[in-house]
Amino acid sequence: MSAMSQLQVGGVMSALAAAGLPWQTVRAGYFKHIDELDKCLSEVFPGASSMQLAGSRRAFFEAGGTVATGWQPLQAQTGTAAADNSVYASGSGAASMREVSVQYAIYHIGTFDCVQQTVSVYFYIKVSYREPQLAGLPADAVVDFSKLWNPGFYIVNGLKVEEINMGAGYGFGRMGDTMEYKMRYRATLSVPMDLHKFPFDEQEIVIVMSSRYPLTGTGASGRSKKYTVRFRADSNVGSMREDVHLGLPEWSVSAPRMYVRRSAQSASSDSHSEAVYSEAVIAIPVRRRPAHYVENLAIVGLMVVLSWFSFFASPSDFIGRLTTFVTLFLAVVAFKFVLAAKIPNVPYSTVADRFVFWSFAYLVLGSAVSLAAFMVPAPYIGGFSAPDFYAIVIYPSTYLILMSSMLLRARRHKR
């Protein structure tokens, strides 16, 4: 007992026992969180200074007391006491909950590949959590961080993650009895996209962080865990540089937000049970700037409207009319191929797909009207055959109304 005398240690334990907390109860893991021990010590030693309370807490650990199942005190000077970092519980004790707070900073968002549905992000993460083994240690105590418990933090949706250690102040550190891990990352992230509203779509670039420890006491293997982890967003959550959008000329970037969610994972390949994990999610809303795509869709629309002039030609010139429709049809097909290279293959139609489809349909309809005017004898109205007359009136107006309403509705009803 290097820093506390036997009298001091005995005094702390006797006071706790006198407060109605027998040593057997404390040794069995009565205190499940360091805050509970601090509150009890404050009540047992009213009026004690923060330094005195820190010494009492340290005396409690040196006497062999525990705050939660499996946690042991860290030796002050040598840092040689090994932490229990094993994942699975060896006994039937309840898993101990660790609360991990997260802060972040977004420095740069690079290439957003809509076809591969990936994005490159350069960012900073700081995770912190209370470590009972650091309780009462002086600020200059030598601590071997490799022997302490850590939350097994990782980036869930990271396809390629590079840690960038900037030197002093990065990696593991401590602030009192709080452990901190600071690191910069350059990562390629998987970002599934909802393209129903393309090119008026809004997406979220997400950085999903989790732990190897579940939120509940059973892991994905179905075995009991010694520790569980719950993430929380720090009160001073994070920030993003104002010029972060420079790598995204096609997108408008909004302020990021952070939230915590639960994620279920199958316990095993042949089991229906699931383990629940806590995940911290940084979500950066981005909105596509649609001007380029709208201009190209307008060109397609103008080609369809151009086919309207075919109805002014003589019905007997069917070959000339058909040539016009086929030429415009092939031009729209070429545009369709260009559009397909911009977005991934998805099992649903986007707004742009529906626009092109109806453009095809109207060109085919125009060809059918020209065939009807050529093949079917019909009365003339105002110098035009009846099919041509109605086509001149209805064909362009219905197309323009349909296409305009489709685009305006997609722009208005954003995700």
C-alpha positions, -999 to +999 in steps of 0.1 A: +000+000+000+024+026-013+007+060-007-019+052+020-012+040+055-030+011+070-048+035+093-062+055+064-073+025+045-089+010+076-106+043+083-122+044+049-134+008+050-147+012+086-165+044+077-182+027+047-192-003+069-205+021+095-226+038+068-245+005+063-223-009+035-206-040+049-172-049+033-187-082+019-212-062-001-186-037-014-163-066-024-191-082-043-193-052-066-218-030-048-207+001-066-214-003-103-202+031-113-175+054-100-201+082-095-219+060-070-187+055-049-180+093-051-215+101-038-212+076-010-178+090+001-192+125+001-220+114+024-197+094+047-171+122+049-192+154+049-171+186+044-141+168+030-121+186+004-118+172-032-082+161-024-094+143+007-121+126-012-096+115-039-074+100-012-104+082+003-113+068-031-077+057-037-077+040-002-109+022-011-092+007-042-059-001-024-080-021+002-092-043-027-125-026-033-142-027-067-165-004-086-178-029-110-173-066-118-137-074-127-121-039-122-089-037-101-069-007-089-040+006-110-006+009-091+003+045-088+040+046-097+047+016-119+015+011-138+021-027-137-014-039-127-029-055-157-064-045-168-090-070-175-093-065-213-107-099-222-140-096-239-160-125-225-170-130-189-156-161-171-184-162-145-220-154-143-216-118-130-236-090-147-218-071-174-204-037-164-216-007-184-191+018-197-204+052-211-182+066-239-185+102-251-176+112-286-164+146-301-155+152-337-142+177-362-147+175-400-117+189-419-124+179-455-148+160-476-132+147-509-145+127-538-182+117-535-185+087-559-222+083-566-216+052-588-196+033-561-215+051-533-184+060-514-169+092-501-135+102-487-135+122-455-107+137-434-118+141-397-108+141-361-123+119-333-120+122-296-135+095-273-134+097-235-146+075-207-142+072-169-115+047-158-119+037-121-083+023-121-071+059-124-090+071-094-069+090-069-037+088-090-015+120-090-014+138-123+022+129-129+018+091-122+033+068-148+005+049-165+008+020-189-022+027-211-018-006-229-028-024-197-060-005-193-094-014-207-104+003-239-137+003-257-125-013-289-135+017-310-138+014-348-154+029-379-182+006-390-187+019-426-150+024-432-138+007-464-103+021-460-093+038-428-060+054-422-051+067-387-030+099-387-012+104-354-001+140-353+023+134-324+020+150-289-016+151-277-028+122-299-034+086-291-043+076-255-040+101-227-057+108-194-073+138-177-077+129-140-096+096-139-109+101-175-093+082-204-091+100-237-083+087-272-076+113-299-069+106-335-073+120-370-086+097-398-085+097-435-112+073-446-131+060-476-166+055-463-195+034-477-225+057-481-256+040-494-277+065-514-314+070-520-317+081-556-355+081-560-355+119-563-324+121-585-313+148-596-332+166-567-319+141-541-306+149-506-281+125-491-264+120-457-226+114-455-224+093-423-195+082-401-207+053-380-187+044-349-191+014-327-174-007-301-165-044-300-185-045-267-223-047-271-249-025-254-264-055-238-246-083-219-244-107-248-222-103-278-227-114-314-212-148-306-240-153-280-215-155-251-218-133-220-197-101-221-178-087-192-184-051-203-210-033-222-206+001-240-230+029-245-221+059-266-233+094-259-228+127-278-206+151-258-222+184-249-195+201-270-201+177-299-181+188-329-174+212-357-168+214-394-146+237-414-164+263-435-144+253-466-151+216-462-174+216-493-146+226-517-142+190-527-179+187-535-187+212-563-219+192-572-233+193-536-244+218-511-232+209-476-252+216-444-242+216-408-235+181-394-253+165-365-245+136-342-268+111-327-266+077-310-286+047-322-288+010-316-278-016-341-287-053-339-263-080-352-271-117-355-257-138-327-245-165-351-251-177-387-275-204-375-292-185-347-322-161-347-309-142-316-294-108-320-269-087-300-276-050-297-247-026-301-245+012-294-234+033-324-225+070-326-233+085-360-220+117-375-244+127-402-235+154-427-266+164-449-257+172-485-281+184-513-273+179-550-272+210-571-294+199-600-289+227-625-266+207-648-290+177-649-321+199-653-305+216-683-298+183-699-333+170-692-346+203-708-326+194-740-344+161-741-377+179-736-369+202-765-361+173-788-396+158-781-412+192-786-392+195-819-409+163-831-442+182-829-434+200-862-436+166-880-474+168-877-474+199-901-459+177-929-481+160-954-496+127-940-484+110-972-448+117-962-447+090-936-411+080-943-399+115-937-419+118-905-407+084-892-371+094-899-375+124-877-389+104-848-363+077-851-335+102-852-348+120-821-354+086-804-317+076-809-306+110-795-326+104-763-311+069-761-276+084-762-286+107-734-299+078-714-264+061-717-247+092-705-271+095-675-266+059-666-229+065-662-236+091-635-255+069-610-253+033-599-276+006-611-305+007-587-337-015-587-360+014-590-365+044-613-354+079-605-370+111-615-346+114-644-354+079-655-391+086-655-385+118-675-366+099-702-391+071-702-420+094-709-400+112-736-395+078-753-432+071-750-442+104-766-418+098-795-433+064-801-468+079-798-459+105-824-448+078-848-481+060-842-501+091-849-481+096-882-489+060-892-526+065-884-527+097-905-510+079-934-530+046-932-565+056-921-587+078-942-599+106-920-617+139-925-596+171-926-600+198-899-586+232-906-565+218-935-550+190-914-561+154-912-580+146-880-551+127-863-526+154-871-550+182-860-556+166-825-519+158-822-509+194-830-532+206-802-527+178-775-492+163-781-470+192-769-493+206-743-497+173-724-460+165-726-450+199-712-476+197-684-466+161-675-429+168-675-431+201-657-453+187-629-430+157-625-399+179-620-417+204-598-432+177-576-398+160-572-382+193-562-409+202-538-412+169-520-376+164-509-366+135-487 
